[in-house]
Amino acid sequence: MAKIDDSVKLTSFKGNLYDVMKLILAKRGVSVGRARNPLPHVEDDEMDHVEVVRQHIDDAIAEFTKWQIVKFKLNI
């Protein structure tokens, strides 16, 4: 239940979730700009929140990758 609550909180921004995705891509070295007007941008006070979302995505990727390797080794 805590993970579900965290996931819901992670999607609550004053800005647009599209802008959040673009900021996360930029942190990974993919410069795709920002969300265009009239979509609101993520505000400066929410940048720490963007980093938390990025970390959750990285954790999910690592967990998925780990299970894919286990499935491969077990030949499932």
Distance bins in CASP14 RR format, pairs under 12 A and 6 or more apart:
PFRMAT RR
TARGET T0000
AUTHOR 0000-0000-0000
RMODE 2
METHOD distances of the structure
MODEL  1
1 7 0 0 0 0 0 1 0 0 0 0 0
1 8 0 0 0 0 0 1 0 0 0 0 0
2 8 0 0 0 0 0 1 0 0 0 0 0
2 9 0 0 0 0 0 1 0 0 0 0 0
3 9 0 0 0 0 0 1 0 0 0 0 0
3 10 0 0 0 0 0 1 0 0 0 0 0
3 56 0 0 0 0 1 0 0 0 0 0 0
3 59 0 0 0 0 0 1 0 0 0 0 0
3 60 0 0 0 0 0 1 0 0 0 0 0
3 63 0 0 0 0 0 1 0 0 0 0 0
4 10 0 0 0 0 0 1 0 0 0 0 0
4 11 0 0 0 0 0 1 0 0 0 0 0
5 11 0 0 0 0 0 1 0 0 0 0 0
5 12 0 0 0 0 0 1 0 0 0 0 0
6 12 0 0 0 0 0 1 0 0 0 0 0
6 49 0 0 0 0 0 1 0 0 0 0 0
6 52 0 0 0 0 1 0 0 0 0 0 0
6 53 0 0 0 0 0 1 0 0 0 0 0
6 55 0 0 0 0 0 1 0 0 0 0 0
6 56 1 0 0 1 0 0 0 0 0 0 0
6 59 0 0 0 0 0 1 0 0 0 0 0
6 60 0 0 0 0 0 1 0 0 0 0 0
7 52 0 0 0 0 0 1 0 0 0 0 0
7 53 0 0 0 0 1 0 0 0 0 0 0
7 56 1 0 0 1 0 0 0 0 0 0 0
7 57 0 0 0 0 0 1 0 0 0 0 0
7 59 0 0 0 0 0 1 0 0 0 0 0
7 60 0 0 0 0 1 0 0 0 0 0 0
9 49 0 0 0 0 1 0 0 0 0 0 0
9 52 0 0 0 0 1 0 0 0 0 0 0
9 53 0 0 0 0 1 0 0 0 0 0 0
9 56 0 0 0 0 0 1 0 0 0 0 0
10 17 0 0 0 0 1 0 0 0 0 0 0
10 20 0 0 0 0 1 0 0 0 0 0 0
10 24 0 0 0 0 0 1 0 0 0 0 0
10 46 0 0 0 0 0 1 0 0 0 0 0
10 49 1 0 0 1 0 0 0 0 0 0 0
10 50 0 0 0 0 1 0 0 0 0 0 0
10 51 0 0 0 0 0 1 0 0 0 0 0
10 52 1 0 0 1 0 0 0 0 0 0 0
10 53 1 0 1 0 0 0 0 0 0 0 0
10 54 0 0 0 0 0 1 0 0 0 0 0
10 55 0 0 0 0 0 1 0 0 0 0 0
10 56 1 0 0 1 0 0 0 0 0 0 0
10 57 0 0 0 0 1 0 0 0 0 0 0
10 59 0 0 0 0 0 1 0 0 0 0 0
10 60 0 0 0 0 0 1 0 0 0 0 0
11 17 1 0 0 1 0 0 0 0 0 0 0
11 18 0 0 0 0 0 1 0 0 0 0 0
11 20 0 0 0 0 1 0 0 0 0 0 0
11 21 0 0 0 0 0 1 0 0 0 0 0
11 49 0 0 0 0 0 1 0 0 0 0 0
11 50 0 0 0 0 0 1 0 0 0 0 0
11 52 0 0 0 0 0 1 0 0 0 0 0
11 53 0 0 0 0 1 0 0 0 0 0 0
11 56 0 0 0 0 0 1 0 0 0 0 0
12 20 0 0 0 0 0 1 0 0 0 0 0
12 42 0 0 0 0 0 1 0 0 0 0 0
12 46 0 0 0 0 1 0 0 0 0 0 0
12 49 0 0 0 0 1 0 0 0 0 0 0
12 52 0 0 0 0 0 1 0 0 0 0 0
12 53 0 0 0 0 0 1 0 0 0 0 0
13 19 1 0 0 1 0 0 0 0 0 0 0
13 20 1 0 0 1 0 0 0 0 0 0 0
13 21 0 0 0 0 0 1 0 0 0 0 0
13 23 0 0 0 0 0 1 0 0 0 0 0
13 35 0 0 0 0 0 1 0 0 0 0 0
13 39 0 0 0 0 0 1 0 0 0 0 0
13 40 0 0 0 0 1 0 0 0 0 0 0
13 41 0 0 0 0 1 0 0 0 0 0 0
13 42 1 0 1 0 0 0 0 0 0 0 0
13 43 0 0 0 0 1 0 0 0 0 0 0
13 45 0 0 0 0 0 1 0 0 0 0 0
13 46 1 0 1 0 0 0 0 0 0 0 0
13 47 0 0 0 0 0 1 0 0 0 0 0
13 48 0 0 0 0 0 1 0 0 0 0 0
13 49 1 0 0 1 0 0 0 0 0 0 0
13 50 0 0 0 0 1 0 0 0 0 0 0
13 52 0 0 0 0 0 1 0 0 0 0 0
13 53 0 0 0 0 1 0 0 0 0 0 0
14 20 0 0 0 0 0 1 0 0 0 0 0
14 39 0 0 0 0 0 1 0 0 0 0 0
14 40 1 0 0 1 0 0 0 0 0 0 0
14 41 0 0 0 0 1 0 0 0 0 0 0
14 42 1 0 0 1 0 0 0 0 0 0 0
14 43 1 0 1 0 0 0 0 0 0 0 0
14 44 0 0 0 0 0 1 0 0 0 0 0
14 45 0 0 0 0 1 0 0 0 0 0 0
14 46 1 0 0 1 0 0 0 0 0 0 0
14 47 0 0 0 0 0 1 0 0 0 0 0
14 49 0 0 0 0 1 0 0 0 0 0 0
14 50 0 0 0 0 0 1 0 0 0 0 0
15 21 0 0 0 0 0 1 0 0 0 0 0
15 22 0 0 0 0 0 1 0 0 0 0 0
15 23 0 0 0 0 0 1 0 0 0 0 0
15 34 0 0 0 0 0 1 0 0 0 0 0
15 35 0 0 0 0 1 0 0 0 0 0 0
15 38 0 0 0 0 0 1 0 0 0 0 0
15 39 1 0 0 1 0 0 0 0 0 0 0
15 40 1 0 1 0 0 0 0 0 0 0 0
15 41 1 0 0 1 0 0 0 0 0 0 0
15 42 1 0 1 0 0 0 0 0 0 0 0
15 43 1 0 0 1 0 0 0 0 0 0 0
15 44 0 0 0 0 0 1 0 0 0 0 0
15 45 0 0 0 0 0 1 0 0 0 0 0
15 46 1 0 0 1 0 0 0 0 0 0 0
15 47 0 0 0 0 0 1 0 0 0 0 0
15 49 0 0 0 0 0 1 0 0 0 0 0
15 50 0 0 0 0 0 1 0 0 0 0 0
16 22 0 0 0 0 1 0 0 0 0 0 0
16 23 0 0 0 0 0 1 0 0 0 0 0
16 34 0 0 0 0 1 0 0 0 0 0 0
16 35 1 0 1 0 0 0 0 0 0 0 0
16 36 0 0 0 0 1 0 0 0 0 0 0
16 37 0 0 0 0 0 1 0 0 0 0 0
16 38 0 0 0 0 1 0 0 0 0 0 0
16 39 1 0 1 0 0 0 0 0 0 0 0
16 40 1 0 1 0 0 0 0 0 0 0 0
16 41 1 0 0 1 0 0 0 0 0 0 0
16 42 1 0 0 1 0 0 0 0 0 0 0
16 43 0 0 0 0 0 1 0 0 0 0 0
16 46 0 0 0 0 0 1 0 0 0 0 0
16 50 0 0 0 0 0 1 0 0 0 0 0
17 23 0 0 0 0 0 1 0 0 0 0 0
17 24 0 0 0 0 0 1 0 0 0 0 0
17 35 0 0 0 0 1 0 0 0 0 0 0
17 39 0 0 0 0 1 0 0 0 0 0 0
17 40 0 0 0 0 0 1 0 0 0 0 0
17 41 0 0 0 0 0 1 0 0 0 0 0
17 42 0 0 0 0 1 0 0 0 0 0 0
17 46 0 0 0 0 0 1 0 0 0 0 0
17 49 0 0 0 0 0 1 0 0 0 0 0
17 50 0 0 0 0 0 1 0 0 0 0 0
17 53 0 0 0 0 1 0 0 0 0 0 0
18 24 0 0 0 0 0 1 0 0 0 0 0
18 25 0 0 0 0 0 1 0 0 0 0 0
18 32 0 0 0 0 0 1 0 0 0 0 0
18 33 0 0 0 0 0 1 0 0 0 0 0
18 34 0 0 0 0 1 0 0 0 0 0 0
18 35 1 0 1 0 0 0 0 0 0 0 0
18 36 0 0 0 0 1 0 0 0 0 0 0
18 38 0 0 0 0 0 1 0 0 0 0 0
18 39 1 0 0 1 0 0 0 0 0 0 0
18 40 0 0 0 0 1 0 0 0 0 0 0
18 41 0 0 0 0 1 0 0 0 0 0 0
18 42 0 0 0 0 1 0 0 0 0 0 0
19 25 0 0 0 0 0 1 0 0 0 0 0
19 26 0 0 0 0 0 1 0 0 0 0 0
19 32 0 0 0 0 0 1 0 0 0 0 0
19 33 0 0 0 0 1 0 0 0 0 0 0
19 34 1 0 1 0 0 0 0 0 0 0 0
19 35 1 1 0 0 0 0 0 0 0 0 0
19 36 0 0 0 0 1 0 0 0 0 0 0
19 37 0 0 0 0 0 1 0 0 0 0 0
19 39 1 0 0 1 0 0 0 0 0 0 0
19 40 1 0 0 1 0 0 0 0 0 0 0
19 41 1 0 1 0 0 0 0 0 0 0 0
19 42 1 0 1 0 0 0 0 0 0 0 0
19 43 0 0 0 0 1 0 0 0 0 0 0
19 46 0 0 0 0 1 0 0 0 0 0 0
19 47 0 0 0 0 0 1 0 0 0 0 0
19 50 0 0 0 0 1 0 0 0 0 0 0
19 53 0 0 0 0 0 1 0 0 0 0 0
20 26 0 0 0 0 0 1 0 0 0 0 0
20 27 0 0 0 0 0 1 0 0 0 0 0
20 34 0 0 0 0 0 1 0 0 0 0 0
20 35 0 0 0 0 1 0 0 0 0 0 0
20 39 0 0 0 0 0 1 0 0 0 0 0
20 40 0 0 0 0 0 1 0 0 0 0 0
20 41 0 0 0 0 1 0 0 0 0 0 0
20 42 1 0 1 0 0 0 0 0 0 0 0
20 43 0 0 0 0 0 1 0 0 0 0 0
20 46 0 0 0 0 1 0 0 0 0 0 0
20 47 0 0 0 0 0 1 0 0 0 0 0
20 49 0 0 0 0 1 0 0 0 0 0 0
20 50 1 0 1 0 0 0 0 0 0 0 0
20 51 0 0 0 0 0 1 0 0 0 0 0
20 52 0 0 0 0 0 1 0 0 0 0 0
20 53 1 0 0 1 0 0 0 0 0 0 0
20 54 0 0 0 0 1 0 0 0 0 0 0
20 56 0 0 0 0 0 1 0 0 0 0 0
20 57 0 0 0 0 0 1 0 0 0 0 0
21 27 0 0 0 0 0 1 0 0 0 0 0
21 28 0 0 0 0 0 1 0 0 0 0 0
21 30 0 0 0 0 0 1 0 0 0 0 0
21 32 0 0 0 0 1 0 0 0 0 0 0
21 33 0 0 0 0 0 1 0 0 0 0 0
21 34 0 0 0 0 0 1 0 0 0 0 0
21 35 0 0 0 0 1 0 0 0 0 0 0
21 39 0 0 0 0 0 1 0 0 0 0 0
21 42 0 0 0 0 0 1 0 0 0 0 0
21 50 0 0 0 0 1 0 0 0 0 0 0
21 53 0 0 0 0 1 0 0 0 0 0 0
21 54 0 0 0 0 0 1 0 0 0 0 0
21 57 0 0 0 0 1 0 0 0 0 0 0
22 28 0 0 0 0 0 1 0 0 0 0 0
22 29 0 0 0 0 0 1 0 0 0 0 0
22 30 0 0 0 0 1 0 0 0 0 0 0
22 31 0 0 0 0 1 0 0 0 0 0 0
22 32 1 0 1 0 0 0 0 0 0 0 0
22 33 1 0 1 0 0 0 0 0 0 0 0
22 34 1 0 1 0 0 0 0 0 0 0 0
22 35 1 0 0 1 0 0 0 0 0 0 0
22 36 0 0 0 0 0 1 0 0 0 0 0
22 39 0 0 0 0 0 1 0 0 0 0 0
22 41 0 0 0 0 1 0 0 0 0 0 0
22 42 0 0 0 0 1 0 0 0 0 0 0
22 50 0 0 0 0 0 1 0 0 0 0 0
22 54 0 0 0 0 0 1 0 0 0 0 0
23 29 0 0 0 0 0 1 0 0 0 0 0
23 30 0 0 0 0 0 1 0 0 0 0 0
23 31 0 0 0 0 0 1 0 0 0 0 0
23 32 0 0 0 0 1 0 0 0 0 0 0
23 33 0 0 0 0 1 0 0 0 0 0 0
23 34 1 0 0 1 0 0 0 0 0 0 0
23 35 0 0 0 0 1 0 0 0 0 0 0
23 41 0 0 0 0 1 0 0 0 0 0 0
23 42 1 0 0 1 0 0 0 0 0 0 0
23 43 0 0 0 0 0 1 0 0 0 0 0
23 44 0 0 0 0 0 1 0 0 0 0 0
23 46 0 0 0 0 1 0 0 0 0 0 0
23 47 1 0 0 1 0 0 0 0 0 0 0
23 48 0 0 0 0 0 1 0 0 0 0 0
23 49 0 0 0 0 0 1 0 0 0 0 0
23 50 1 0 1 0 0 0 0 0 0 0 0
23 51 0 0 0 0 1 0 0 0 0 0 0
23 53 0 0 0 0 1 0 0 0 0 0 0
23 54 0 0 0 0 1 0 0 0 0 0 0
23 57 0 0 0 0 0 1 0 0 0 0 0
24 30 0 0 0 0 1 0 0 0 0 0 0
24 32 0 0 0 0 0 1 0 0 0 0 0
24 33 0 0 0 0 0 1 0 0 0 0 0
24 42 0 0 0 0 0 1 0 0 0 0 0
24 47 0 0 0 0 0 1 0 0 0 0 0
24 49 0 0 0 0 0 1 0 0 0 0 0
24 50 1 0 0 1 0 0 0 0 0 0 0
24 51 0 0 0 0 1 0 0 0 0 0 0
24 52 0 0 0 0 0 1 0 0 0 0 0
24 53 1 0 0 1 0 0 0 0 0 0 0
24 54 1 0 1 0 0 0 0 0 0 0 0
24 55 0 0 0 0 0 1 0 0 0 0 0
24 56 0 0 0 0 0 1 0 0 0 0 0
24 57 1 0 0 1 0 0 0 0 0 0 0
24 58 0 0 0 0 1 0 0 0 0 0 0
24 61 0 0 0 0 0 1 0 0 0 0 0
25 31 1 0 0 1 0 0 0 0 0 0 0
25 32 1 0 1 0 0 0 0 0 0 0 0
25 33 0 0 0 0 1 0 0 0 0 0 0
25 34 0 0 0 0 0 1 0 0 0 0 0
25 35 0 0 0 0 0 1 0 0 0 0 0
25 50 0 0 0 0 0 1 0 0 0 0 0
25 54 0 0 0 0 1 0 0 0 0 0 0
25 57 0 0 0 0 0 1 0 0 0 0 0
26 32 1 0 0 1 0 0 0 0 0 0 0
26 33 1 0 0 1 0 0 0 0 0 0 0
26 34 0 0 0 0 1 0 0 0 0 0 0
26 35 0 0 0 0 0 1 0 0 0 0 0
26 42 0 0 0 0 0 1 0 0 0 0 0
26 47 0 0 0 0 0 1 0 0 0 0 0
26 50 0 0 0 0 1 0 0 0 0 0 0
26 51 0 0 0 0 0 1 0 0 0 0 0
26 54 0 0 0 0 0 1 0 0 0 0 0
27 47 0 0 0 0 0 1 0 0 0 0 0
27 50 1 0 0 1 0 0 0 0 0 0 0
27 51 1 0 0 1 0 0 0 0 0 0 0
27 53 0 0 0 0 0 1 0 0 0 0 0
27 54 1 0 1 0 0 0 0 0 0 0 0
27 55 0 0 0 0 0 1 0 0 0 0 0
27 57 0 0 0 0 0 1 0 0 0 0 0
27 58 0 0 0 0 0 1 0 0 0 0 0
28 54 0 0 0 0 1 0 0 0 0 0 0
28 57 0 0 0 0 1 0 0 0 0 0 0
28 58 0 0 0 0 1 0 0 0 0 0 0
28 61 0 0 0 0 0 1 0 0 0 0 0
29 54 0 0 0 0 0 1 0 0 0 0 0
33 41 0 0 0 0 0 1 0 0 0 0 0
34 40 0 0 0 0 0 1 0 0 0 0 0
34 41 1 0 1 0 0 0 0 0 0 0 0
34 42 0 0 0 0 1 0 0 0 0 0 0
35 41 1 0 0 1 0 0 0 0 0 0 0
35 42 0 0 0 0 1 0 0 0 0 0 0
40 46 0 0 0 0 0 1 0 0 0 0 0
41 47 0 0 0 0 0 1 0 0 0 0 0
41 50 0 0 0 0 0 1 0 0 0 0 0
42 48 0 0 0 0 0 1 0 0 0 0 0
42 49 1 0 0 1 0 0 0 0 0 0 0
42 50 1 0 0 1 0 0 0 0 0 0 0
42 51 0 0 0 0 0 1 0 0 0 0 0
42 53 0 0 0 0 0 1 0 0 0 0 0
43 49 0 0 0 0 1 0 0 0 0 0 0
43 50 0 0 0 0 0 1 0 0 0 0 0
44 50 0 0 0 0 0 1 0 0 0 0 0
46 52 0 0 0 0 0 1 0 0 0 0 0
46 53 0 0 0 0 1 0 0 0 0 0 0
47 53 0 0 0 0 0 1 0 0 0 0 0
47 54 0 0 0 0 0 1 0 0 0 0 0
48 54 0 0 0 0 0 1 0 0 0 0 0
48 55 0 0 0 0 0 1 0 0 0 0 0
49 55 0 0 0 0 0 1 0 0 0 0 0
49 56 0 0 0 0 0 1 0 0 0 0 0
50 56 0 0 0 0 0 1 0 0 0 0 0
50 57 0 0 0 0 0 1 0 0 0 0 0
51 57 0 0 0 0 0 1 0 0 0 0 0
51 58 0 0 0 0 0 1 0 0 0 0 0
52 58 0 0 0 0 0 1 0 0 0 0 0
52 59 0 0 0 0 0 1 0 0 0 0 0
53 59 0 0 0 0 0 1 0 0 0 0 0
53 60 0 0 0 0 0 1 0 0 0 0 0
54 60 0 0 0 0 0 1 0 0 0 0 0
54 61 0 0 0 0 0 1 0 0 0 0 0
55 61 0 0 0 0 0 1 0 0 0 0 0
55 62 0 0 0 0 0 1 0 0 0 0 0
56 62 0 0 0 0 0 1 0 0 0 0 0
56 63 0 0 0 0 0 1 0 0 0 0 0
57 63 0 0 0 0 0 1 0 0 0 0 0
57 64 0 0 0 0 0 1 0 0 0 0 0
58 64 0 0 0 0 0 1 0 0 0 0 0
58 65 0 0 0 0 0 1 0 0 0 0 0
59 65 0 0 0 0 0 1 0 0 0 0 0
59 66 0 0 0 0 0 1 0 0 0 0 0
60 66 0 0 0 0 0 1 0 0 0 0 0
60 67 0 0 0 0 0 1 0 0 0 0 0
61 67 0 0 0 0 0 1 0 0 0 0 0
61 68 0 0 0 0 0 1 0 0 0 0 0
62 68 0 0 0 0 0 1 0 0 0 0 0
62 69 0 0 0 0 0 1 0 0 0 0 0
63 69 0 0 0 0 0 1 0 0 0 0 0
63 70 0 0 0 0 0 1 0 0 0 0 0
64 70 0 0 0 0 0 1 0 0 0 0 0
64 71 0 0 0 0 0 1 0 0 0 0 0
65 71 0 0 0 0 0 1 0 0 0 0 0
65 72 0 0 0 0 0 1 0 0 0 0 0
66 72 0 0 0 0 0 1 0 0 0 0 0
66 73 0 0 0 0 0 1 0 0 0 0 0
67 73 0 0 0 0 0 1 0 0 0 0 0
67 74 0 0 0 0 0 1 0 0 0 0 0
67 76 0 0 0 0 1 0 0 0 0 0 0
68 74 0 0 0 0 0 1 0 0 0 0 0
68 76 0 0 0 0 0 1 0 0 0 0 0
69 76 0 0 0 0 0 1 0 0 0 0 0
70 76 0 0 0 0 1 0 0 0 0 0 0
END
